[in-house]
Amino acid sequence: MELPKFLLGDNTDFPNAIYIVHTEYPRFIINLENDEVEWLEEFSKEDEEELAAEAENLIEAATAFYDREISRYDE
């Protein structure tokens, strides 16, 4: 199965939270309510340095995905 790079999710147990799931490496879930990020990968110390540099770009891309999806509801 081919998955999109980002998925939008919610859960009735957390009514104010909106989640973006990044399905490619490095996989993560971001809660847009509080910008908390949960990484779904294990990282070595060397990976953590590279990840720190890339994390900002990935989170910006996730936020742009959310904005695009929400704008499509307004059309």
Biopython code that builds the backbone (N, CA, C, O; Angstrom):
import numpy as np
from Bio.PDB.StructureBuilder import StructureBuilder

atoms = [
    (1, "MET", "N", (0.841, -1.174, 0.000)),
    (1, "MET", "CA", (0.000, 0.000, 0.000)),
    (1, "MET", "C", (0.886, 1.237, 0.000)),
    (1, "MET", "O", (1.853, 1.328, 0.756)),
    (2, "GLU", "N", (0.544, 2.172, -0.848)),
    (2, "GLU", "CA", (1.275, 3.430, -0.887)),
    (2, "GLU", "C", (0.539, 4.445, -0.016)),
    (2, "GLU", "O", (-0.652, 4.695, -0.203)),
    (3, "LEU", "N", (1.262, 5.019, 0.933)),
    (3, "LEU", "CA", (0.677, 6.013, 1.827)),
    (3, "LEU", "C", (1.108, 7.411, 1.419)),
    (3, "LEU", "O", (2.205, 7.599, 0.892)),
    (4, "PRO", "N", (0.243, 8.396, 1.661)),
    (4, "PRO", "CA", (0.678, 9.770, 1.440)),
    (4, "PRO", "C", (1.739, 10.154, 2.467)),
    (4, "PRO", "O", (1.844, 9.530, 3.523)),
    (5, "LYS", "N", (2.511, 11.166, 2.158)),
    (5, "LYS", "CA", (3.581, 11.599, 3.055)),
    (5, "LYS", "C", (3.029, 12.071, 4.396)),
    (5, "LYS", "O", (3.643, 11.829, 5.435)),
    (6, "PHE", "N", (1.872, 12.746, 4.385)),
    (6, "PHE", "CA", (1.249, 13.241, 5.603)),
    (6, "PHE", "C", (-0.188, 12.754, 5.690)),
    (6, "PHE", "O", (-0.883, 12.627, 4.681)),
    (7, "LEU", "N", (-0.621, 12.484, 6.925)),
    (7, "LEU", "CA", (-2.013, 12.147, 7.205)),
    (7, "LEU", "C", (-2.518, 13.090, 8.287)),
    (7, "LEU", "O", (-1.772, 13.456, 9.195)),
    (8, "LEU", "N", (-3.769, 13.479, 8.191)),
    (8, "LEU", "CA", (-4.407, 14.335, 9.172)),
    (8, "LEU", "C", (-5.259, 13.457, 10.070)),
    (8, "LEU", "O", (-5.996, 12.604, 9.575)),
    (9, "GLY", "N", (-5.172, 13.649, 11.397)),
    (9, "GLY", "CA", (-5.930, 12.804, 12.300)),
    (9, "GLY", "C", (-6.469, 13.564, 13.498)),
    (9, "GLY", "O", (-5.965, 14.622, 13.877)),
    (10, "ASP", "N", (-7.517, 12.985, 14.084)),
    (10, "ASP", "CA", (-8.053, 13.497, 15.337)),
    (10, "ASP", "C", (-8.547, 12.327, 16.165)),
    (10, "ASP", "O", (-8.552, 11.185, 15.704)),
    (11, "ASN", "N", (-8.960, 12.615, 17.386)),
    (11, "ASN", "CA", (-9.423, 11.575, 18.294)),
    (11, "ASN", "C", (-10.391, 12.218, 19.267)),
    (11, "ASN", "O", (-10.080, 13.257, 19.849)),
    (12, "THR", "N", (-11.561, 11.620, 19.456)),
    (12, "THR", "CA", (-12.577, 12.211, 20.333)),
    (12, "THR", "C", (-12.155, 12.246, 21.795)),
    (12, "THR", "O", (-12.720, 13.008, 22.579)),
    (13, "ASP", "N", (-11.171, 11.435, 22.175)),
    (13, "ASP", "CA", (-10.663, 11.491, 23.551)),
    (13, "ASP", "C", (-9.840, 12.750, 23.804)),
    (13, "ASP", "O", (-9.625, 13.138, 24.953)),
    (14, "PHE", "N", (-9.383, 13.383, 22.728)),
    (14, "PHE", "CA", (-8.598, 14.622, 22.797)),
    (14, "PHE", "C", (-9.240, 15.627, 21.835)),
    (14, "PHE", "O", (-8.699, 15.885, 20.760)),
    (15, "PRO", "N", (-10.386, 16.195, 22.215)),
    (15, "PRO", "CA", (-11.181, 16.978, 21.269)),
    (15, "PRO", "C", (-10.506, 18.237, 20.725)),
    (15, "PRO", "O", (-10.889, 18.712, 19.656)),
    (16, "ASN", "N", (-9.526, 18.785, 21.416)),
    (16, "ASN", "CA", (-8.869, 20.003, 20.939)),
    (16, "ASN", "C", (-7.616, 19.726, 20.120)),
    (16, "ASN", "O", (-7.040, 20.642, 19.533)),
    (17, "ALA", "N", (-7.199, 18.480, 20.079)),
    (17, "ALA", "CA", (-5.958, 18.123, 19.396)),
    (17, "ALA", "C", (-6.219, 17.786, 17.928)),
    (17, "ALA", "O", (-7.212, 17.145, 17.584)),
    (18, "ILE", "N", (-5.309, 18.232, 17.086)),
    (18, "ILE", "CA", (-5.286, 17.852, 15.674)),
    (18, "ILE", "C", (-3.887, 17.307, 15.416)),
    (18, "ILE", "O", (-2.888, 17.953, 15.734)),
    (19, "TYR", "N", (-3.828, 16.121, 14.840)),
    (19, "TYR", "CA", (-2.554, 15.444, 14.633)),
    (19, "TYR", "C", (-2.200, 15.395, 13.152)),
    (19, "TYR", "O", (-3.067, 15.224, 12.294)),
    (20, "ILE", "N", (-0.924, 15.547, 12.875)),
    (20, "ILE", "CA", (-0.385, 15.303, 11.542)),
    (20, "ILE", "C", (0.600, 14.147, 11.701)),
    (20, "ILE", "O", (1.496, 14.196, 12.544)),
    (21, "VAL", "N", (0.430, 13.122, 10.897)),
    (21, "VAL", "CA", (1.311, 11.955, 10.924)),
    (21, "VAL", "C", (2.206, 12.020, 9.689)),
    (21, "VAL", "O", (1.715, 12.084, 8.563)),
    (22, "HIS", "N", (3.506, 12.002, 9.904)),
    (22, "HIS", "CA", (4.482, 11.953, 8.811)),
    (22, "HIS", "C", (4.839, 10.485, 8.628)),
    (22, "HIS", "O", (5.367, 9.857, 9.545)),
    (23, "THR", "N", (4.556, 9.931, 7.450)),
    (23, "THR", "CA", (4.668, 8.490, 7.239)),
    (23, "THR", "C", (6.003, 8.035, 6.673)),
    (23, "THR", "O", (6.256, 6.835, 6.568)),
    (24, "GLU", "N", (6.864, 8.989, 6.304)),
    (24, "GLU", "CA", (8.168, 8.635, 5.755)),
    (24, "GLU", "C", (9.247, 8.844, 6.816)),
    (24, "GLU", "O", (9.022, 9.518, 7.821)),
    (25, "TYR", "N", (10.421, 8.257, 6.579)),
    (25, "TYR", "CA", (11.521, 8.421, 7.529)),
    (25, "TYR", "C", (11.976, 9.864, 7.578)),
    (25, "TYR", "O", (12.174, 10.472, 6.526)),
    (26, "PRO", "N", (12.145, 10.420, 8.725)),
    (26, "PRO", "CA", (11.847, 9.885, 10.051)),
    (26, "PRO", "C", (10.371, 10.111, 10.400)),
    (26, "PRO", "O", (9.871, 11.235, 10.353)),
    (27, "ARG", "N", (9.699, 9.035, 10.745)),
    (27, "ARG", "CA", (8.273, 9.092, 11.034)),
    (27, "ARG", "C", (8.027, 9.824, 12.352)),
    (27, "ARG", "O", (8.779, 9.664, 13.314)),
    (28, "PHE", "N", (6.975, 10.620, 12.381)),
    (28, "PHE", "CA", (6.610, 11.326, 13.606)),
    (28, "PHE", "C", (5.139, 11.719, 13.561)),
    (28, "PHE", "O", (4.493, 11.695, 12.514)),
    (29, "ILE", "N", (4.636, 12.082, 14.737)),
    (29, "ILE", "CA", (3.295, 12.640, 14.879)),
    (29, "ILE", "C", (3.456, 13.971, 15.581)),
    (29, "ILE", "O", (4.147, 14.065, 16.596)),
    (30, "ILE", "N", (2.818, 15.007, 15.041)),
    (30, "ILE", "CA", (2.838, 16.310, 15.690)),
    (30, "ILE", "C", (1.413, 16.660, 16.102)),
    (30, "ILE", "O", (0.466, 16.508, 15.330)),
    (31, "ASN", "N", (1.288, 17.128, 17.326)),
    (31, "ASN", "CA", (0.013, 17.601, 17.844)),
    (31, "ASN", "C", (-0.005, 19.111, 17.624)),
    (31, "ASN", "O", (0.753, 19.836, 18.269)),
    (32, "LEU", "N", (-0.852, 19.590, 16.732)),
    (32, "LEU", "CA", (-0.875, 21.007, 16.411)),
    (32, "LEU", "C", (-1.457, 21.866, 17.529)),
    (32, "LEU", "O", (-1.293, 23.086, 17.524)),
    (33, "GLU", "N", (-2.132, 21.238, 18.483)),
    (33, "GLU", "CA", (-2.669, 21.989, 19.622)),
    (33, "GLU", "C", (-1.549, 22.601, 20.449)),
    (33, "GLU", "O", (-1.650, 23.739, 20.908)),
    (34, "ASN", "N", (-0.466, 21.824, 20.635)),
    (34, "ASN", "CA", (0.625, 22.293, 21.497)),
    (34, "ASN", "C", (2.006, 22.136, 20.846)),
    (34, "ASN", "O", (3.025, 22.351, 21.503)),
    (35, "ASP", "N", (2.045, 21.767, 19.578)),
    (35, "ASP", "CA", (3.287, 21.568, 18.811)),
    (35, "ASP", "C", (4.186, 20.476, 19.387)),
    (35, "ASP", "O", (5.385, 20.463, 19.110)),
    (36, "GLU", "N", (3.639, 19.573, 20.172)),
    (36, "GLU", "CA", (4.410, 18.444, 20.705)),
    (36, "GLU", "C", (4.650, 17.437, 19.584)),
    (36, "GLU", "O", (3.742, 17.118, 18.816)),
    (37, "VAL", "N", (5.883, 16.942, 19.500)),
    (37, "VAL", "CA", (6.264, 15.981, 18.462)),
    (37, "VAL", "C", (6.635, 14.660, 19.120)),
    (37, "VAL", "O", (7.403, 14.621, 20.081)),
    (38, "GLU", "N", (6.082, 13.590, 18.592)),
    (38, "GLU", "CA", (6.421, 12.235, 19.040)),
    (38, "GLU", "C", (7.097, 11.528, 17.871)),
    (38, "GLU", "O", (6.472, 11.280, 16.840)),
    (39, "TRP", "N", (8.376, 11.206, 18.037)),
    (39, "TRP", "CA", (9.125, 10.515, 16.987)),
    (39, "TRP", "C", (8.838, 9.029, 17.069)),
    (39, "TRP", "O", (8.805, 8.464, 18.162)),
    (40, "LEU", "N", (8.630, 8.394, 15.939)),
    (40, "LEU", "CA", (8.316, 6.970, 15.873)),
    (40, "LEU", "C", (9.519, 6.145, 15.448)),
    (40, "LEU", "O", (9.374, 5.006, 15.004)),
    (41, "GLU", "N", (10.685, 6.713, 15.582)),
    (41, "GLU", "CA", (11.941, 6.070, 15.215)),
    (41, "GLU", "C", (12.885, 6.093, 16.414)),
    (41, "GLU", "O", (12.749, 6.922, 17.314)),
    (42, "GLU", "N", (13.827, 5.186, 16.410)),
    (42, "GLU", "CA", (14.930, 5.198, 17.367)),
    (42, "GLU", "C", (16.117, 5.860, 16.673)),
    (42, "GLU", "O", (16.417, 5.538, 15.524)),
    (43, "PHE", "N", (16.790, 6.775, 17.354)),
    (43, "PHE", "CA", (17.892, 7.502, 16.745)),
    (43, "PHE", "C", (19.179, 7.313, 17.529)),
    (43, "PHE", "O", (19.172, 7.274, 18.759)),
    (44, "SER", "N", (20.280, 7.196, 16.806)),
    (44, "SER", "CA", (21.595, 7.196, 17.432)),
    (44, "SER", "C", (21.989, 8.642, 17.698)),
    (44, "SER", "O", (21.317, 9.561, 17.228)),
    (45, "LYS", "N", (23.054, 8.854, 18.434)),
    (45, "LYS", "CA", (23.530, 10.214, 18.710)),
    (45, "LYS", "C", (23.863, 10.946, 17.412)),
    (45, "LYS", "O", (23.566, 12.133, 17.277)),
    (46, "GLU", "N", (24.477, 10.247, 16.458)),
    (46, "GLU", "CA", (24.806, 10.859, 15.186)),
    (46, "GLU", "C", (23.537, 11.258, 14.426)),
    (46, "GLU", "O", (23.470, 12.328, 13.820)),
    (47, "ASP", "N", (22.532, 10.375, 14.471)),
    (47, "ASP", "CA", (21.258, 10.672, 13.806)),
    (47, "ASP", "C", (20.577, 11.877, 14.441)),
    (47, "ASP", "O", (19.970, 12.683, 13.736)),
    (48, "GLU", "N", (20.669, 12.012, 15.757)),
    (48, "GLU", "CA", (20.012, 13.116, 16.450)),
    (48, "GLU", "C", (20.533, 14.461, 15.979)),
    (48, "GLU", "O", (19.763, 15.416, 15.872)),
    (49, "GLU", "N", (21.826, 14.556, 15.695)),
    (49, "GLU", "CA", (22.389, 15.811, 15.199)),
    (49, "GLU", "C", (21.813, 16.151, 13.825)),
    (49, "GLU", "O", (21.431, 17.293, 13.573)),
    (50, "GLU", "N", (21.754, 15.166, 12.950)),
    (50, "GLU", "CA", (21.192, 15.382, 11.618)),
    (50, "GLU", "C", (19.699, 15.685, 11.715)),
    (50, "GLU", "O", (19.182, 16.543, 11.000)),
    (51, "LEU", "N", (19.016, 14.975, 12.602)),
    (51, "LEU", "CA", (17.586, 15.169, 12.785)),
    (51, "LEU", "C", (17.270, 16.582, 13.271)),
    (51, "LEU", "O", (16.289, 17.181, 12.829)),
    (52, "ALA", "N", (18.071, 17.109, 14.156)),
    (52, "ALA", "CA", (17.841, 18.463, 14.669)),
    (52, "ALA", "C", (17.836, 19.474, 13.527)),
    (52, "ALA", "O", (17.047, 20.419, 13.528)),
    (53, "ALA", "N", (18.708, 19.272, 12.566)),
    (53, "ALA", "CA", (18.785, 20.179, 11.419)),
    (53, "ALA", "C", (17.571, 20.015, 10.505)),
    (53, "ALA", "O", (17.092, 20.997, 9.937)),
    (54, "GLU", "N", (17.075, 18.806, 10.359)),
    (54, "GLU", "CA", (15.969, 18.526, 9.442)),
    (54, "GLU", "C", (14.600, 18.705, 10.085)),
    (54, "GLU", "O", (13.618, 18.932, 9.378)),
    (55, "ALA", "N", (14.512, 18.607, 11.419)),
    (55, "ALA", "CA", (13.225, 18.628, 12.115)),
    (55, "ALA", "C", (12.421, 19.881, 11.815)),
    (55, "ALA", "O", (11.216, 19.801, 11.580)),
    (56, "GLU", "N", (13.061, 21.017, 11.819)),
    (56, "GLU", "CA", (12.343, 22.266, 11.561)),
    (56, "GLU", "C", (11.694, 22.245, 10.180)),
    (56, "GLU", "O", (10.544, 22.656, 10.029)),
    (57, "ASN", "N", (12.423, 21.771, 9.178)),
    (57, "ASN", "CA", (11.871, 21.689, 7.824)),
    (57, "ASN", "C", (10.682, 20.733, 7.758)),
    (57, "ASN", "O", (9.679, 21.026, 7.108)),
    (58, "LEU", "N", (10.800, 19.589, 8.434)),
    (58, "LEU", "CA", (9.711, 18.613, 8.430)),
    (58, "LEU", "C", (8.471, 19.159, 9.114)),
    (58, "LEU", "O", (7.358, 18.949, 8.633)),
    (59, "ILE", "N", (8.645, 19.851, 10.218)),
    (59, "ILE", "CA", (7.508, 20.404, 10.956)),
    (59, "ILE", "C", (6.855, 21.528, 10.153)),
    (59, "ILE", "O", (5.630, 21.650, 10.150)),
    (60, "GLU", "N", (7.648, 22.341, 9.479)),
    (60, "GLU", "CA", (7.090, 23.374, 8.607)),
    (60, "GLU", "C", (6.297, 22.741, 7.462)),
    (60, "GLU", "O", (5.236, 23.244, 7.091)),
    (61, "ALA", "N", (6.799, 21.653, 6.907)),
    (61, "ALA", "CA", (6.088, 20.958, 5.830)),
    (61, "ALA", "C", (4.773, 20.370, 6.343)),
    (61, "ALA", "O", (3.763, 20.408, 5.640)),
    (62, "ALA", "N", (4.778, 19.832, 7.557)),
    (62, "ALA", "CA", (3.557, 19.287, 8.153)),
    (62, "ALA", "C", (2.521, 20.381, 8.365)),
    (62, "ALA", "O", (1.336, 20.174, 8.105)),
    (63, "THR", "N", (2.958, 21.534, 8.831)),
    (63, "THR", "CA", (2.056, 22.658, 9.052)),
    (63, "THR", "C", (1.498, 23.174, 7.723)),
    (63, "THR", "O", (0.319, 23.517, 7.636)),
    (64, "ALA", "N", (2.333, 23.229, 6.702)),
    (64, "ALA", "CA", (1.875, 23.651, 5.376)),
    (64, "ALA", "C", (0.844, 22.660, 4.826)),
    (64, "ALA", "O", (-0.135, 23.066, 4.200)),
    (65, "PHE", "N", (1.060, 21.378, 5.057)),
    (65, "PHE", "CA", (0.094, 20.358, 4.650)),
    (65, "PHE", "C", (-1.246, 20.617, 5.332)),
    (65, "PHE", "O", (-2.290, 20.587, 4.680)),
    (66, "TYR", "N", (-1.223, 20.869, 6.628)),
    (66, "TYR", "CA", (-2.457, 21.134, 7.374)),
    (66, "TYR", "C", (-3.169, 22.362, 6.798)),
    (66, "TYR", "O", (-4.373, 22.319, 6.545)),
    (67, "ASP", "N", (-2.440, 23.441, 6.593)),
    (67, "ASP", "CA", (-3.035, 24.663, 6.050)),
    (67, "ASP", "C", (-3.676, 24.408, 4.690)),
    (67, "ASP", "O", (-4.765, 24.907, 4.407)),
    (68, "ARG", "N", (-2.996, 23.628, 3.850)),
    (68, "ARG", "CA", (-3.533, 23.298, 2.530)),
    (68, "ARG", "C", (-4.817, 22.481, 2.643)),
    (68, "ARG", "O", (-5.794, 22.746, 1.943)),
    (69, "GLU", "N", (-4.807, 21.493, 3.526)),
    (69, "GLU", "CA", (-5.990, 20.650, 3.693)),
    (69, "GLU", "C", (-7.177, 21.458, 4.196)),
    (69, "GLU", "O", (-8.292, 21.296, 3.699)),
    (70, "ILE", "N", (-6.950, 22.325, 5.173)),
    (70, "ILE", "CA", (-8.042, 23.130, 5.736)),
    (70, "ILE", "C", (-8.554, 24.112, 4.695)),
    (70, "ILE", "O", (-9.758, 24.362, 4.634)),
    (71, "SER", "N", (-7.677, 24.675, 3.877)),
    (71, "SER", "CA", (-8.136, 25.620, 2.850)),
    (71, "SER", "C", (-9.036, 24.921, 1.846)),
    (71, "SER", "O", (-9.908, 25.565, 1.264)),
    (72, "ARG", "N", (-8.858, 23.652, 1.627)),
    (72, "ARG", "CA", (-9.699, 22.917, 0.683)),
    (72, "ARG", "C", (-11.119, 22.724, 1.202)),
    (72, "ARG", "O", (-12.050, 22.564, 0.413)),
    (73, "TYR", "N", (-11.293, 22.739, 2.524)),
    (73, "TYR", "CA", (-12.638, 22.663, 3.101)),
    (73, "TYR", "C", (-13.409, 23.951, 2.834)),
    (73, "TYR", "O", (-14.636, 23.929, 2.735)),
    (74, "ASP", "N", (-12.703, 25.064, 2.717)),
    (74, "ASP", "CA", (-13.342, 26.364, 2.511)),
    (74, "ASP", "C", (-13.773, 26.587, 1.077)),
    (74, "ASP", "O", (-14.536, 27.514, 0.803)),
    (75, "GLU", "N", (-13.305, 25.761, 0.155)),
    (75, "GLU", "CA", (-13.622, 25.961, -1.272)),
    (75, "GLU", "C", (-15.033, 25.559, -1.587)),
    (75, "GLU", "O", (-15.462, 25.663, -2.736)),
]
sb = StructureBuilder()
sb.init_structure("model")
sb.init_model(0)
sb.init_chain("A")
sb.init_seg("    ")
for serial, (resi, resn, name, xyz) in enumerate(atoms, 1):
    if name == "N":
        sb.init_residue(resn, " ", resi, " ")
    sb.init_atom(name, np.array(xyz, "f"), 0.0, 1.0, " ", f" {name:<3s}", serial, name[0])
structure = sb.get_structure()
